[in-house]
Amino acid sequence: MLSLYIHIPFCKTKCPYCSFQVCPSDQMKSGVFHNEIENYTESLISEIKHYSQILTDKEIKSIYFGWWTPQTLGLKNIEKITDTIIKYFDTENLWEFSIEMNPYPADEVLNFVEKLSSKYDFFPRVRFSFGIQSFDNFVLSNVWRDTSFPALVELFRKLQKIKKANNVFNLDFIAFGYFHKSRKWNPQLRNQDALSFFQNLANTQFVDSYSIYTLELFPGSLRYYQNNSKAKETNSSFSKILPFVSDDSIYEEFATLKDMVLDSWYKRYELSNFSLWWKSSIHNRVYREMWDYVWIWTSASSFIKSPNSELKKYLWISEDSLALRWTNTSQVANYNKWEFLDRASVQTLTEKDLLIEEFFLALRTDIWVNDLQKFSSVLVKNIDQKIDSYIQQWFVQKTSNWIVLTDLGMDIYNDIITELLEEI
C-alpha cells in the first residue's frame, strides 16, 4: 500500500522559530497570493495524476495534508485535491485521512471540521491536527499566533459538540521553556490556569493524541539570528520575539507536559508523540516503519521499496535496486511548470543503507526492534554489553532478541542511537 503526503507551503505569517521555505500571505499582495494558491493546487493535481500513471501500486493507506497551514488553500481546493486522489487511486481500504490546521480563526476551523468530516464520512478515520503551540498568552503573542488561551478554550467547547465517531483530534505543542519562580522558589510554568486546563483536558481524553516538541532553532528562522547585532539593526521584528531561555528550561517544560499526558493514560508511541490506544497517527508510522510513500510538494522526499519499471524509467534508474528515494524540485516556478523531479537527488539504497535506516527509525517508536542479529553488520561490536547497561538504567526493555526504548530511553534517544549504530 502507498501513502500520499500533500504539502501546503502557504501560511498567514512565518513564525519566528520557523526555518523552512514558506509563502506567507502577509508578505504578498492578495491577488498574487491567490494566484499562487491556484497555480499550486493545479500543479499538485497534475503530480497526483502523473504518479497514478507510473505507479502500479494504487492502493492508498493514508492521505495527509500538512506542513504549514493547509486551510489557507481553502476548503474547495482541499476537496478538489482529495477527490482527484479518490478518482485516480484506490482509497477503498484507506486507513486515515489527516489534515494539519491552525486553531484560528475559530469559525473557519469549525467549518473545515464539519464539512470534511461529513463529505468523507466513508473514511474510517478523519484526523485533524491542531497547531496549538502553547496555552500561554505571553508565548502566543510573542510567536505571532492570532489566538489566545480563552479563545482556545472556547474552540474546544465547540469542537466537543461537532466531533464525529470517526474523528481523531491531535494537538501540537512546543516546549518554549518559559518559567517563573514560585514563593518556594520552585520553577513553574508561567500560566498555572493554562497548565491546569492542559491537565484537565488530558484527563477527559477528549483529545485523541498529543505531539509535544522541544523548541529547536535552525538557520533560516528569525529567532536563530536574534543574537546577531547586525541582524537586529536591519530587522525591527526582533524586538517582538521571545527572549532566549536555556535548553534545560525547554526540556523541563517538555517533561512537565509529557508527564501530564502519560499520567492520563496516553501511550508514547514515538519520541514526540502520544496517543490513546489505536489512535496513533498513521502518517507518522508510515515514515517510521518505512512503508512506501510519495510526497507531493516542492522539496519533498519520496521512498519506494521494490520500484517497478515505469518508476525506474521516470527516475532514470536502470539497475536493480532494493529501494529508491528521490526529491522534488525546490523551485516553485519550476514546480508550477509541472517540472516535479530533481533528478540529481535520486538515491539507490543498498541493503546496508536500509538496515541503518530501519534500526534508526524503529528505535524511535514503541515498535520492538526484533532480531538484533539482523542488524549486526551496522551495530557496534559490544552491542550486548551496551544493551545490558541500558537495561540496568531502565533505558531499554529486552525480551530474547527484541529491544524497545522505555520512556526514559526515548528522552535520550540521540545518545543511545549514536552509541549503538557503528556508522554514526
C-alpha positions as CSV (number, residue, x, y, z in Angstrom):
1,M,0.0,0.0,0.0
2,L,1.0,3.6,-0.7
3,S,0.7,6.8,1.3
4,L,0.4,10.3,-0.1
5,Y,1.6,13.4,1.7
6,I,0.3,16.6,0.3
7,H,2.5,19.5,1.3
8,I,0.9,23.0,1.6
9,P,3.6,25.7,1.8
10,F,1.2,28.6,2.5
11,C,0.6,30.4,5.8
12,K,-0.6,33.7,7.1
13,T,2.8,34.7,8.5
14,K,6.1,32.9,9.0
15,C,6.6,32.1,12.7
16,P,9.9,33.5,14.2
17,Y,11.1,30.0,15.0
18,C,10.4,28.6,11.5
19,S,13.4,27.9,9.3
20,F,11.6,26.5,6.2
21,Q,10.7,27.9,2.9
22,V,7.1,29.2,3.1
23,C,4.8,31.5,1.2
24,P,3.3,33.8,3.9
25,S,0.3,35.9,2.8
26,D,1.3,38.9,4.9
27,Q,4.4,39.4,2.6
28,M,2.4,39.1,-0.6
29,K,-0.3,41.1,-2.4
30,S,-3.7,39.5,-2.0
31,G,-4.1,38.9,-5.7
32,V,-0.6,37.4,-6.0
33,F,-1.2,35.1,-3.0
34,H,-4.5,33.9,-4.5
35,N,-2.8,33.2,-7.9
36,E,0.0,31.3,-6.2
37,I,-2.6,29.1,-4.4
38,E,-4.5,28.4,-7.6
39,N,-1.3,27.6,-9.5
40,Y,0.0,25.3,-6.8
41,T,-3.3,23.5,-6.5
42,E,-3.3,22.7,-10.2
43,S,0.3,21.6,-10.0
44,L,-0.5,19.3,-7.1
45,I,-3.3,17.7,-9.0
46,S,-1.1,17.3,-12.1
47,E,1.6,15.5,-10.0
48,I,-1.0,13.2,-8.4
49,K,-2.2,12.2,-11.9
50,H,1.4,11.8,-13.0
51,Y,2.1,9.3,-10.3
52,S,-1.1,7.4,-10.9
53,Q,0.3,6.6,-14.4
54,I,3.7,5.3,-13.3
55,L,3.0,3.6,-10.0
56,T,1.5,0.1,-10.2
57,D,0.5,0.1,-6.5
58,K,-2.5,2.4,-6.4
59,E,-4.0,1.2,-3.1
60,I,-3.7,4.1,-0.7
61,K,-3.0,3.6,3.0
62,S,-3.1,7.3,4.2
63,I,-3.6,10.8,2.9
64,Y,-2.0,13.6,4.8
65,F,-2.3,17.4,4.2
66,G,0.4,19.1,6.2
67,W,3.5,21.2,6.8
68,W,2.2,24.7,7.2
69,T,-1.5,25.7,7.1
70,P,-3.4,23.6,4.6
71,Q,-6.6,25.6,5.4
72,T,-5.0,28.6,3.6
73,L,-5.6,26.6,0.4
74,G,-9.4,26.8,1.0
75,L,-11.9,24.1,1.6
76,K,-12.8,23.8,-2.0
77,N,-9.2,23.2,-3.1
78,I,-8.6,20.6,-0.4
79,E,-11.7,18.8,-1.6
80,K,-10.6,19.1,-5.2
81,I,-7.2,17.5,-4.5
82,T,-8.8,14.8,-2.3
83,D,-11.4,14.0,-5.0
84,T,-8.6,13.7,-7.5
85,I,-6.8,11.1,-5.3
86,I,-10.1,9.2,-5.0
87,K,-10.6,9.2,-8.7
88,Y,-7.1,8.1,-9.8
89,F,-6.1,5.8,-6.9
90,D,-7.8,3.1,-4.8
91,T,-8.9,4.5,-1.5
92,E,-11.4,1.7,-0.6
93,N,-9.1,0.5,2.2
94,L,-7.8,3.8,3.3
95,W,-6.7,3.8,6.9
96,E,-6.5,7.6,7.6
97,F,-7.3,11.0,6.1
98,S,-5.5,13.6,8.0
99,I,-5.0,17.4,7.9
100,E,-3.0,19.9,9.9
101,M,-4.7,23.1,10.9
102,N,-4.2,26.3,12.8
103,P,-6.8,26.7,15.7
104,Y,-7.9,30.0,14.3
105,P,-10.0,31.7,13.0
106,A,-12.4,29.6,15.0
107,D,-15.4,29.8,12.6
108,E,-13.2,28.7,9.7
109,V,-11.8,25.8,11.7
110,L,-15.2,24.5,12.8
111,N,-16.4,24.8,9.2
112,F,-13.4,22.7,7.9
113,V,-14.0,20.1,10.6
114,E,-17.7,19.8,9.9
115,K,-17.5,19.9,6.1
116,L,-14.6,17.5,5.7
117,S,-16.0,15.0,8.3
118,S,-19.3,14.9,6.5
119,K,-18.1,14.7,3.0
120,Y,-15.6,12.0,3.7
121,D,-17.5,10.1,6.4
122,F,-16.9,6.9,4.4
123,F,-13.2,7.1,5.5
124,P,-12.7,5.1,8.7
125,R,-10.6,7.9,10.2
126,V,-10.7,11.7,9.5
127,R,-7.9,13.2,11.6
128,F,-7.4,16.9,12.4
129,S,-4.1,18.0,13.9
130,F,-4.3,21.5,15.5
131,G,-1.1,23.6,15.9
132,I,-1.8,24.9,19.4
133,Q,1.9,25.5,20.3
134,S,1.1,26.9,23.7
135,F,-1.8,27.8,26.1
136,D,0.3,30.7,27.5
137,N,-0.9,34.1,26.2
138,F,2.6,35.7,26.6
139,V,4.1,33.0,24.4
140,L,1.3,33.0,21.8
141,S,1.6,36.8,21.4
142,N,5.3,36.7,21.0
143,V,5.4,34.0,18.4
144,W,2.8,35.9,16.4
145,R,-0.2,33.5,16.8
146,D,-3.6,35.1,16.3
147,T,-5.3,33.4,19.2
148,S,-5.3,33.3,23.0
149,F,-5.9,30.9,25.8
150,P,-9.6,31.9,26.3
151,A,-10.2,31.6,22.6
152,L,-8.7,28.1,22.5
153,V,-10.8,27.1,25.5
154,E,-13.9,28.3,23.6
155,L,-12.8,26.4,20.5
156,F,-12.5,23.1,22.4
157,R,-16.0,23.6,23.8
158,K,-17.4,24.0,20.3
159,L,-15.3,21.1,18.9
160,Q,-16.9,18.8,21.6
161,K,-20.3,19.4,20.0
162,I,-19.3,18.5,16.5
163,K,-16.8,15.7,16.9
164,K,-17.9,12.6,14.9
165,A,-17.3,9.0,15.7
166,N,-14.6,8.7,13.0
167,N,-12.8,11.9,14.0
168,V,-9.4,11.9,15.6
169,F,-8.1,15.1,17.2
170,N,-4.4,15.8,17.7
171,L,-2.9,18.8,19.5
172,D,0.6,20.1,18.6
173,F,2.6,21.8,21.4
174,I,6.1,23.3,21.5
175,A,8.0,23.5,24.8
176,F,9.4,27.0,24.7
177,G,10.7,26.8,28.3
178,Y,9.3,30.0,29.9
179,F,9.1,29.6,33.7
180,H,8.9,31.8,36.7
181,K,9.7,31.1,40.4
182,S,7.0,30.3,42.9
183,R,7.1,31.5,46.5
184,K,9.0,28.4,47.4
185,W,11.5,29.2,44.6
186,N,10.4,26.2,42.6
187,P,10.1,26.7,38.8
188,Q,6.5,26.9,37.5
189,L,5.1,27.4,34.0
190,R,4.0,31.0,33.7
191,N,0.3,30.4,33.4
192,Q,-1.0,28.0,36.0
193,D,-4.6,28.3,34.8
194,A,-3.5,27.2,31.4
195,L,-1.4,24.4,32.8
196,S,-4.4,23.2,34.9
197,F,-6.6,23.3,31.7
198,F,-4.0,21.2,29.9
199,Q,-4.1,18.6,32.6
200,N,-7.9,18.6,32.8
201,L,-8.1,18.3,29.0
202,A,-5.8,15.3,29.0
203,N,-7.8,13.7,31.9
204,T,-11.0,13.9,29.9
205,Q,-9.3,12.1,26.9
206,F,-11.4,14.2,24.5
207,V,-8.2,14.7,22.6
208,D,-7.0,11.5,21.0
209,S,-3.3,12.3,20.7
210,Y,-0.7,14.9,21.5
211,S,2.5,16.0,19.8
212,I,4.9,17.7,22.1
213,Y,8.1,19.1,20.6
214,T,11.1,20.9,22.1
215,L,12.0,24.2,20.5
216,E,14.8,23.8,18.0
217,L,16.2,26.7,16.0
218,F,18.0,26.4,12.7
219,P,19.4,28.9,10.1
220,G,16.5,30.5,8.2
221,S,14.5,31.4,11.3
222,L,14.4,34.9,12.7
223,R,15.0,33.7,16.2
224,Y,18.1,31.8,15.2
225,Y,19.7,35.2,14.3
226,Q,18.2,37.0,17.2
227,N,21.5,37.5,19.0
228,N,23.2,38.8,15.8
229,S,23.6,42.5,16.4
230,K,23.7,43.3,12.6
231,A,20.5,41.4,12.0
232,K,18.8,43.3,14.9
233,E,19.8,46.6,13.3
234,T,18.1,45.7,10.0
235,N,15.0,43.9,11.3
236,S,12.7,45.5,13.8
237,S,10.8,42.2,14.2
238,F,13.5,41.1,16.7
239,S,12.0,43.4,19.3
240,K,8.8,41.3,19.2
241,I,10.4,37.9,19.6
242,L,10.6,36.0,22.9
243,P,13.9,36.2,24.8
244,F,16.2,33.2,24.8
245,V,16.0,30.5,27.5
246,S,18.2,27.7,28.4
247,D,17.9,24.2,26.8
248,D,17.3,22.9,30.4
249,S,14.2,25.1,30.7
250,I,12.9,23.8,27.4
251,Y,13.4,20.2,28.4
252,E,11.9,20.9,31.8
253,E,8.7,22.2,30.2
254,F,8.7,19.2,27.8
255,A,9.0,16.8,30.8
256,T,6.1,18.6,32.6
257,L,3.7,18.3,29.7
258,K,4.9,14.8,28.8
259,D,4.3,13.5,32.4
260,M,0.8,15.0,32.4
261,V,-0.1,13.2,29.2
262,L,1.4,9.9,30.3
263,D,-0.4,10.2,33.7
264,S,-3.7,10.5,31.7
265,W,-3.1,7.0,30.1
266,Y,-1.7,8.2,26.8
267,K,1.0,6.0,25.3
268,R,4.2,7.4,24.0
269,Y,4.5,5.8,20.6
270,E,7.3,8.0,19.2
271,L,9.8,10.5,20.6
272,S,7.4,13.5,20.5
273,N,4.0,11.7,20.0
274,F,1.5,10.3,22.5
275,S,-1.9,8.8,21.8
276,L,-4.8,6.8,23.2
277,W,-4.9,3.1,22.2
278,W,-5.3,2.7,18.4
279,K,-5.2,6.5,17.8
280,S,-1.6,7.0,16.9
281,S,-1.0,8.8,13.6
282,I,-0.8,6.5,10.5
283,H,1.1,9.2,8.8
284,N,3.8,9.2,11.4
285,R,4.0,5.4,11.3
286,V,4.4,5.4,7.5
287,Y,7.7,7.2,7.7
288,R,9.0,5.5,10.9
289,E,8.1,2.0,9.7
290,M,9.4,2.6,6.1
291,W,6.2,1.9,4.3
292,D,6.0,3.2,0.7
293,Y,5.2,6.9,0.4
294,V,5.1,9.7,-2.2
295,W,5.2,13.3,-1.0
296,I,3.5,15.7,-3.3
297,W,5.2,19.1,-3.0
298,T,8.3,21.1,-3.7
299,S,11.5,19.7,-2.0
300,A,9.5,16.6,-0.9
301,S,11.3,13.3,-0.5
302,S,9.6,10.0,-1.5
303,F,10.5,6.4,-0.8
304,I,9.6,3.2,-2.5
305,K,10.8,-0.3,-2.0
306,S,10.9,-2.7,-5.0
307,P,10.2,0.0,-7.6
308,N,8.5,-1.0,-10.8
309,S,10.0,-0.5,-14.3
310,E,7.9,2.6,-15.0
311,L,9.1,4.4,-11.9
312,K,12.8,3.4,-12.6
313,K,12.4,4.8,-16.1
314,Y,11.0,8.1,-14.7
315,L,13.9,8.3,-12.2
316,W,16.5,7.2,-14.9
317,I,17.4,4.1,-12.9
318,S,18.4,1.1,-14.9
319,E,19.9,-1.3,-12.4
320,D,18.1,-3.5,-9.9
321,S,17.5,-1.7,-6.6
322,L,16.2,-2.7,-3.2
323,A,14.7,0.8,-2.7
324,L,14.7,4.3,-4.1
325,R,14.5,7.7,-2.6
326,W,14.1,10.9,-4.6
327,T,13.3,14.6,-4.0
328,N,11.2,17.1,-5.9
329,T,12.5,20.4,-7.2
330,S,12.9,23.1,-4.7
331,Q,11.9,25.8,-7.2
332,V,8.2,26.8,-7.0
333,A,8.4,28.3,-10.5
334,N,9.6,25.0,-12.0
335,Y,7.1,23.0,-10.0
336,N,4.3,25.2,-11.3
337,K,5.5,24.3,-14.8
338,W,5.0,20.7,-13.8
339,E,8.7,20.0,-13.6
340,F,8.4,18.0,-10.4
341,L,11.6,15.9,-10.1
342,D,15.1,17.0,-9.0
343,R,17.0,14.2,-10.9
344,A,20.2,14.9,-9.0
345,S,18.5,13.8,-5.8
346,V,17.7,10.2,-6.8
347,Q,19.3,7.7,-4.4
348,T,19.6,4.0,-4.8
349,L,19.7,2.4,-1.4
350,T,21.8,-0.6,-0.6
351,E,20.9,-3.4,1.9
352,K,23.2,-1.7,4.4
353,D,21.5,1.7,3.9
354,L,18.2,0.1,4.6
355,L,19.4,-1.7,7.7
356,I,20.8,1.5,9.2
357,E,17.6,3.4,8.4
358,E,15.3,0.7,9.7
359,F,17.1,0.5,13.0
360,F,17.4,4.2,13.3
361,L,13.7,4.8,12.7
362,A,12.3,1.8,14.5
363,L,14.1,2.6,17.8
364,R,12.3,6.0,17.8
365,T,9.0,4.2,18.2
366,D,7.2,1.8,20.5
367,I,7.7,-0.9,18.0
368,W,10.0,-3.6,19.3
369,V,13.2,-4.0,17.2
370,N,13.3,-7.7,16.6
371,D,16.2,-9.9,15.6
372,L,19.2,-7.9,16.6
373,Q,21.3,-10.4,14.7
374,K,19.8,-9.0,11.5
375,F,21.4,-5.6,12.2
376,S,24.8,-7.0,13.4
377,S,26.6,-5.6,10.4
378,V,25.7,-2.0,11.3
379,L,25.8,-2.1,15.1
380,V,28.8,-1.7,17.4
381,K,30.7,-4.8,18.3
382,N,30.0,-4.6,22.0
383,I,26.2,-4.3,21.4
384,D,25.3,-6.8,24.1
385,Q,27.2,-5.0,26.8
386,K,25.7,-1.7,25.8
387,I,22.2,-3.0,25.9
388,D,22.8,-4.7,29.3
389,S,24.0,-1.3,30.6
390,Y,20.8,0.4,29.3
391,I,18.6,-2.3,30.8
392,Q,20.2,-1.6,34.2
393,Q,19.5,2.1,33.8
394,W,15.9,1.4,32.7
395,F,16.5,2.9,29.2
396,V,15.8,-0.3,27.4
397,Q,13.5,-3.3,27.7
398,K,14.6,-6.6,26.2
399,T,12.9,-9.9,25.6
400,S,15.0,-12.6,24.0
401,N,16.4,-10.9,20.9
402,W,13.9,-7.9,20.9
403,I,14.5,-4.5,22.3
404,V,12.4,-1.3,22.8
405,L,13.2,2.0,24.4
406,T,11.5,2.9,27.7
407,D,10.1,6.5,28.2
408,L,13.5,7.4,29.8
409,G,15.3,5.9,26.9
410,M,13.3,7.9,24.4
411,D,14.3,11.1,26.3
412,I,18.0,10.4,25.5
413,Y,17.4,8.7,22.1
414,N,20.1,10.7,20.3
415,D,22.8,9.5,22.7
416,I,21.6,5.9,22.5
417,I,21.4,5.7,18.8
418,T,24.8,7.3,18.4
419,E,26.3,4.7,20.7
420,L,24.6,1.7,19.1
421,L,25.0,2.4,15.4
422,E,28.5,1.9,14.1
423,E,28.2,4.4,11.3
424,I,27.1,7.4,13.4
